[in-house]
Amino acid sequence: MPETPSRPNFPRRAVITGGMPYGNKNLHFGHIGGVFVPADFFARFLRDRIGADNVIFVSGTDCYGSPIAEGYRKKVESEGYAGTIEDYVRVNHESQKAALDAYGISLDLFAGSGLAPARDVHARVTDELIRRLHERGYLKKRSTRQFYDVEAGTFLNGRQVQGRCPVRGCKSEKAYADECDLGHQFDPEELIAPVSQVTGTTPELRPVDNWYFDLPAFRDELERLMDEWDMDPQVRAVVTKTVRESLVDPVIYIQTKFREAYDAVADELPAHTLTEAEKGQQSFSLTFAGWEERDEAREKLDAAGVRFRTGKCLLPFRITGNIDWGVAAPELEGTSGLTVWCWPESLWAPISFTQTTLELAPEGRYSSRDWHDWWCSEDARVYQFIGQDNIYFYCVAQPAMWEALGWGLTQDIPVANYHILFMNKKASSSGKVAPPMAAELLDAYTPEQLRAHWLSLGLDQKAVSFNPKAFDTSVSHKDKKTGEDVLVRDDPRVVDPALKESAFLTNIFNRLARSCFYGAANVCDAHLPAVTPSEEAVAAAREATLAFERRAYEFDAHGALGVAEEFTRAANKRWDDASKAAKGDDDAYEAALADAFVALRTAALLMHPAVPFGCEKICEHMGFSPELFFSWDHAFDGPAELAAACGETSVSHKIVPLPPRYDFFEKHPSQVKK
């Protein structure tokens, strides 16, 4: 394949990960459309680009932690569920996997952190990693206060406490013991108006020993990494902007009405810098050298009756907890009986899943069976597809831990998408607006219609609303005859936004493919055209291929699909004009077919990561193996060159004839007029 200096460089090997869904629920459309479809697009593209034996795509169910324990408790209490917590997780895991399979998410392994076959591997990796952090001096034992429900007589896990987020500027009313639903981190004693979800009472705070990773020690390293990421076209601006919000000195914000109370204890506080409230502001601020000084000041201010809010900063990252349902933490310095907090162990779960994948793979499936060649090699990359809420964990805590381990782990490339909204509101399984489950959508759309639509939303740039007409319950207008409200989904005049990209698939792309195969059956005796394609057609294919490659490299699926669509529309018009001009001249018609076949092969190559099922049908009918047809080693080869690679000529290479009225990209049955 011709190489030019302007083309992007790809790694020799790559691991792609998709954010792990909690094991207490099925997948709604946001999980699939916001994370897994973009990850699958890139995984499929990389398999075509660098070879399937050089790509591992893993994810799995996040089996442990308080959300799962709380979900299980409620199911037992409200529904009389008789299974174990592992049974509960396994059922949800299998439902998640079924949804991913239905959308063609081509994971090499969708595991479960607490389920076989990855469970034992994950426990081993967890033990090894925590001991390593401790040996290198980056784990500190802290006695912190944890919520205790006096009425129930038990410590509460993170999701069994709910209140208001204490971080300045955050308006979340759905904050848990030490994080809110928007991803902000804080200490339990900062949570505003905590309420036990078990008894509805106000819980107490009681001391508990746990291990914490010294995240603040890595501020300089994180700042240098952000400088590197600012220059990296593969890292989105939202990542570095969000991370830098935490790379600041600890600050306390105090309302001006508490100024007198602050002045009374100011001399007792650790050294700090006071910044007066600017005009129009209602708070002045205190800046401290470190989080420990800030926390000392917080206790003194609280005792003096001064109300305050804290700002973002780096805090020690909790590694362990004391809930029963979790990966067992190793005994360290005589402290035992702890489990690992679900967030840290979910960060290294992809390493466990990679090791599991390699252990299970048959000989020769991958280019290396050593996980270090995938995670620690200079010529390897790990691409982690996440939602914007998880940037703190994957882009602050994880890079610091990777540095602390000293294993030479390759710094992951985060691919953070903005939210897919539902009817212009944030979609959340536990939110007020219940989004449709991923499986539900398939009652009204095909997987490829939805894949193409979600990839075209441009989630790398901003949050975008998903407004499927079939699930739209908003009122469109009043019927003139009856005066009744008419729902959008029942109004035939309203175009379905979710089918915008489908029109290209079922009309333009489908038509080009059908024209090629029906045309070849008519004038080429079901063989490839023997005529050399025009320079114009070959050049257009090459130009589109290079443009698509650049956009795919930068995770710009919207732009990549735009390139493919523009190219296919132009090729379809070229075919229309040339085939009509032939006017019964078989030679001219065959020349037009030669150009059309070149375009069809290129369109199928480019669209393969987005709509694989239809593209693989095109490959099958063109008579080539997928390994050859979709390989970027032959990206600039037309059908004649592919036939030559098989030791054939255009005349000897047979295509598979189409049945009458065959569709490569079908509409959903509900969309077909009776």
N, C-alpha and C positions, 0 to 999 in steps of 0.2 A: 504494500500500500504506500503510495507516495507520501512523504513527510515534508512538511514545510515548517520553518521556524515559528510561524504564528500560531501553530496548532497547540492546544493545551497538552500538558504532560500528565499521563495517568500512572498510577502506581502499578507495581508488578502484581501485588495482591491487595485485596480489599475486604474488609468486614463492614457490612451495613447492619445497623440495628434500628428497630422501631421501639418507641417508648412502650414500657410494659403496662398493660391495663391491670387494675386491681382485680383480685379473684373473687369479688363479691357482687359482680354484675356482668351482664352481657354488654356487647359493644353497640353504642349508638353511632349515628352516621359520622359524628365528629372524630371518633377514634379512627374509623376507616378512611374517611376523606381527608382529614387534616394531617394524619401521620403515616398510616400504612400504605395508602395509594401512592403518595409522593416517594416513600422509601422503596416501594416495589418498582416504580418507574425507574429510579436510579439503579436499583439492583439488576433489573432486566437489561438496562442500557449497558451497565458495566460488564455483565456476562457476555453480551454481544461484542463489546469493545475490547476487553482484555482476556476473554475466555472464561467459560463457566467453571473450569477447575481452579480459577484464581479468585473466585468470589464466594463469600459465605454471608448469608442473610439470616439473621437470628432475631428472635424476640421471644417473649413468653409471658405467662401470667405471673403477676406479682402476688404470690400466695400468702405471704406473711403480713403481719402488722395489725394495727388497731382497726383500720376500716373493715378488714375481713373478720376480725374477732367480733366487732360490733354488729356487722351484718349477720353473722351466724347466730349471735345471741338473740337478735330480734326475730330471726326466722324460727328459732326454737320456741321463743316465748309466744309469738303471735300466731304461728302456724302449726305448732306442735311437731316441728321437724325432728325426725328420730335419727338422722344420720350423724356421723362424726363431722368435725370441722374440715377434715381432709376430704370427706365425701362431698361436702358443700362446695369446697374449692374446685374439686375435680369436675363436678357438673357444670360449674360456670366456665371452667377452662375448656371443656369440650364444646360448649356453646360458642365461646369466643373463636375457637379454631374453626368450627363449622362456618361461621360468618366470614372469616378471613378466606377460607377456601372458596366460598361462594363468589367472592370478588376477585378471585385469581391472584391473591397475594402469595407470591412464590417463595415463601420462607423455606430455608433448608431445615430449620428446626423452630417450631413453636413449642417451647418447653414450659415447665412450671417450676419455679424456684423451690417449691415444696413437694413436687411430684416426681416420680420416676419418669424418665431415666436421668434427669439432671439433678435431682435432689441431693444425692450423695456427693456428686462432683461439686455442687454449689456449697455444701457444708464444708468440704475439704478446702476449697478456695477461700472461703470465709475465715476459717480457722488460721490458715497460713498467712493471709493478708493482715489480719488483726495482730497476730503475734509479731509480724514483721514491723508494723507501725509502732508497736510497743517497744520492740528491741531498739529501734532507731530513735526513740525518745520523743515521738510525736503524739503519744496518747497520754492524757492526764486524767487522773481520777478526781472527780468533783462530787461533792455532796450538794445536790440541788434539791429543791423542794418540788414535790409532785402532788398532784391533786388526789385527795382522799375523801371518799364519800362516807361520812360518819354514819348515816342512816343505813347504808348497805353494808358497811363494815369492810370496805375494799378500796385498794388503790384503783384509780381510773386510768384507762388507756387514753391515748391522745384524742380519739374520736368520741370518747364518752364525756368530754367537756366541751362546751361551746359558749362563746362570748363575742366581744367586739375586738377587732384588731387594734393593738396599741401603737402600731407604726404610724408616725405622722404622715398625713396625707392619704392614708388608706381608709376607705369607708366600709370595708367588709364587715358585715354583721355575722359572718360565718367563719369565725376564727376558732381554732381548736387549742389544745394545750400549749403548743409551741410553734404553730404555723397557721396562717390563714389560707383560705381557699384561693388566694391570689399568689401564694408562694412566699410571703414575707415570713422571716424567721424572728423569734423572740423567746425570752425566757418565760416559763409558766407564770411566774408572779406578776408579769406585765399584762397578762390577759385581762381585759376589762369586763366586768360583770359576768364572771364565769358561772355556768349552771351545769349541774350533773345531768347527763342525758339518761341516767339510770333511775334516779329518784326525783329529779326536778328541784333538788335542794342546792344551796350554795356549798361547794366542797371546800375542805380545808387544804392547806399546803403543808406537807410533812416531808422531812429530809430523806433522801434516797441517794445511795452512791451509784455513779455510772461513769463510764469511760467516754472521754471527749477527744476529738482530734483537734490539734492546735492549728486551726485554720488561720487565725490572725497572723501567725508567723510567716505566712506565704503571700503577704500583701505585695511585696516588691516583685516576686515572681509572677504574680497575677497581672500586675501593671505592665511588666515587660511582655507578657503573653498578649495582653490587649493591644499593645503597640504592634505586635506581629499580625494579629488578626485584623487590625485596621487596614493593613496592606494586602490582605489575602482576599482575592475576589470570591472565594468560596465561603467566606464567613459573612453573614449578614449584619448590617449595621445595628439591628435591634439587639444583637448579642453583646457587643462591646458596650453599647449604651447602657444596657441593663446591668452588666457586671460592674461597670464603673460607679454605678449608684451605691454599691457596697464598699468600694475601695476608698473610703473617706474616714476621717477621724470620728470617733463616737460623739454624738451630740444629744443634749437634752433640751427640749423646748418647753418653756414655762409661760403660761398666760400672764400678761402684765398685771392682772388683778392680784397675783400672788407675789408681786415684787417685794413687798414689805416683809412677808414671811421668808422669802429667799434671803433677803439682806440680813435677817436675824441669824441665819445659819451659814452664811457664805464662807466665813473664815474656817468653819469646821469641814468644809468639802475639800477633796483632793484638788491639786492645782488645776486650774481651768481658765479658759478665755471666755469672757462675757461679751456677747454681741447684742447691742441694744436693738429693740424692735424698730424696724424702718417705718416710715410713714404708711399708714394703712394696714400695718400688721398688728396682730393681737398678742404676739408672743416674742419674748427675747430668748436667746439661746446660750447654752454653756457647752464649750468644746473641750474634750479631755484627751489626754495622750493615748489612752488605751481603754479597752472595754472594762477592765477590772476597776480602774478609777471611776469610770462612769457608773458601774454598778454600786460601788461604795457610796457615791454621791446620791444615787437613786434611793438607797435605804435611808440616808439621813433626811432627804427631802420628803420622803414618804412619812417618816416619823414626825416631821415638822408640819404635816398637813398641807404640803405643797403639791398641787396636782400638776402633772407634766405628761409629755409624750416623748418617745425616743425616736431618733432617726435611724436610717439603715447604716450598718457597718458590719465588718467581719466579726463573727462570734465563734467561739469553740463549737465544733460540729459534733453533735451527739452521735455516738456509735452504738451504745447499748441502751437497753431498757429492761423492764422487769415484767413484761406481759408474757404469758405462757406460750402463746402461739407465735413462735419466731425461731430463727436459726440460733442454735446454742452458741453462746460466746465462750471462748476459752477462759479457763481460770488464770487470772493474772494477779500477782501480788496478794494471793490469798482471797481474792474476791471471786466468788463463784455464783452459779445459779442465775446469771443474767442471759438475756437473749439479745440479738442484734436488732437495732432499729431498722425498720423496713427500707428507709430511704438509702442509707449507705450501702446495704447489701444489694439493693437493686441497681446501684451504679456499677458494681463489679459483676453482676449477674451475666451480662453479655460475654465476659471472659469465661465464666462457667459454661455457658451455652455453646461457646465456640469449642471449648475442650470436649464437651459432650458430643457435638456434631462430628468432630474429627475421630473420636473414639468409636462412634457408631458407623462411620462411613466405610464402604467397601474399599479394598486396596485399589489405588489409582484414581479414586473419585476426585481428590484434590491434589494440587501441585505440591503440597507439603502437609504432613500430619502433625507437625510440631506447632503448637499454638503460638510459640514465640515468633515464628516466621510471619504470623498474621498480626500480632499485637506489639512486637518489639523491634521490628526490622525497619531500617531506613527506607526501604523500597515498598513498604506497606502503609496503608492508611485505614483508619476506622472512621466511618461516617455515621453519626448518630442523629437520627431524625426525631425531633422532640417538638412539643408545643411550647409556646412562649412562657407559660407559667412555670416551666421546669428549668429555665435558664440558670437559676441560682444553683441548683443541684449539679447539673451537667457541666456548667461552664465556670463555676466558682469552686465548689467543694471537690468535684472530681479531678480537675487539673492539679489542684493542690495535693490531693492524696496520691495521684500518679507520681508527682515530683517527690513526695516524701518516701514512697516505697523504694525508689532507687533501682527499679527493675528495668529501666530503659524503655518503659512503655511509650509507644508512639502517642503524641498528643492528638486526641480525637478531633475531628472536624465536626462541630455542631451544625446541624441544619434545623434552625428554629423557625417554625411556621407560626404566623398569626392565627387567631381563632377563625374557624368557620362558625359564623353566627347562624342561628335558625330563626327565620322571619325577623331579622335585624336584632335579635337578642342572643346573649351568650347561651350556648347549649351546655347543659349539665344534667347528668342523670338524676341528680338530687336537687335540681333547681326548680323554680316555679313553672318555667316553660319546659314541658317534657318533650325532648327531641325524639324523632322517630328512631327506632332501633334499626341498625344496619340491615337486618334480615327483612324487616317490614318494607323497606324501600323496594325490595326486589319483587314485591307484589304489583308494582306499577312501572318499574324501569328495568332495563337489562343492566348487568354489571358494567358493560363497556360504555353505555350511555353515561352512567354516573362517574366512572373513572375519568372519561374525557372531560366531563363537566367540572369535576373537582380539580383536576390538574390545570384547567384553564382559568381558575379563579384568581391566580396571582397572589397566593397567601404569603409569598416572600415579601410582599410590599405592604400589605395592610390586612386588617380583618375584613372579611367579605361575608355577606349573608347568603345562605342557601335557602331558596324559596321554591321548593318543589310544588307545582300546582296541585298535584294529587294529594298533598298533605296541608294545603293552605286553608285555614279556617277563618280567614279574615273576610269581612263583607265587602263585596264589590259594588253592588248597586241594588236599588229596589226595582223589582219587576213592575213594569208600567201597567200590566193587566191586573195582577193580583195585589200589588203593593207590598209583597213580601220581600225580605232580604234575600239576595242571591249570593251564595258563596263563590269565591274566585274559582275554586276547583270545579264548580258546576257550570261555569260560564264558558261556553264554547268559543266566545270571541277573544278570550284572554290566552295569549301564547304562553306556553310553559317555559319558564326560564331555564329549567333543568334540561331541556331538550335542544338548547341552542347549538351545542356541539354535535348532537346526534344528527342534525340535518346534514352536516358535512359528511358524517360516516355513511348514513343510509342513502344519501343522494350522490354526492360528488365522488367520494372514494369508491363506493359500491359500483357506481356507473362506470368508472375507469376500469375496474377489475373485470366487470362483465363484458365490457366492450372488447378487451384484450382476448379473453378466452373464447367468446362467441365468434369474434372476428377471425382468430386463428383456426377455429374449427371450419370456418367457411372457405378461407383462401389458402391456408397453410397445411391442410390435412392433419390438424391437431398437433402440429409441430411449432417450434418457435419460428418467427420470421427469419428468412435467410438473408434479408437485406441488412446492410450496415446502417445503424441509426445515424441520424444527422448530428453534426458537431454541436448544433444549437441544443438539442435534447440532452446530449452527454454533458455539455458544459453546465446546463441548468441543474442537472442531477448532482454534479460535483459541488456546485456553489451551495445548493441547499444542504447537502450532507455536511459540509464544513461549518455552515452557520448553525445547524442543529447541534453539532458536536460541541461548539463553544457554549451554547446556551445550556445544554445538558450538563456540561462540566461545572457550570455556575449554579446548578440546581434551579434554573429558570424554566420550569416545565411549561408555564404559560407561553413564554417566548419560543421555546422549542416546538410546541404544537402549532404556534402561529406560523413558523417557518414551514413546517410540513403541510399545513393546510394551504398556504399561499402557493407553494410549489405544486401541489396536487390540483388545485383549481386551474392554475395556468396550464398544466399538462392536459387536463381534461378539455380545456378550450382549444389547445393546439390539436388535439385529436378530433374534436368536432369539426374544426375548420378544414383539416387535412382530409378526413374521411369523406366529407361532403364534396370537397373539390375533386376527389378521385372519380366520382360519377361513373362507376362501373369499370374503371381501369384497375385491374387486379394488382398490377405492379405498383401503382401509386398507393393503392390501399394497403399493400403489404409494407411499403415504406412508412406509411403513417402508423401501422401496427408496431413496427420496430421501435419507433420513438415512444409509443404508448407503453410497450413492454419495459423499456428502460425506466420510464417514469414510474410505472407500477412497482417494479422491484425496489426502487429507491423509496417510494412512499411507504411500502410495507416495511422496509428496514427501519425507517425513521419512526413510524407509528407503532412498531412492535412493542416498545416498553409501555406504551399507553393503553393500547387495545390489542393485546396479544392473541386473543382467540381468533378474531377475524383475519389478522395478518398471517397467522399460522395456517389458516385455510388457504390463503393465497399462495403461500409457499408450497403447500401440499399439491394444489392444482397446477402449479408451475413445474412440478416434478423434481424438486430438489430437496435434499435433507435440510432440516432446520440448522444444523451445525454449519453448513456451508452457506446457506441463503442469508442467515442473519449475522454472519461473522463480519466484523469490520476489517478483517484482513482482506476482504474482498469488497469493501464499501464502495469503491469506485468502478466495480465491474458490473456490466450489464448481464442480461440473461445469456448472451452468446459466450461471454467469458466464463460464466459459471458452468455452462455446458462443457466448455473446453477443459475446465478444471476437473470435470468428471470423465474426461477422455472421449467426449462426444462432440458433434457439430450441431448447429442449430437445426439442421434438417433431420438428424438422427435422434435428437432429444425430443421425446414425446411429452406433451402436457396431458393433464387429466381433464377430459371434457366436462363441462358443467351441465347439470340437469336444466331443464327449462325454468326460467324465472328464478334463478338461484340468487340468494342474498348472502353475501359475506358478513354484512353487518345488519342484523335483523332488528326490527322494532319489537317492543314488548307486545304480547298479544292484546293487552288492554288498549294499546294505541292504534290498533288496526281497525278501521271502520268495517262494521259488519256488512 
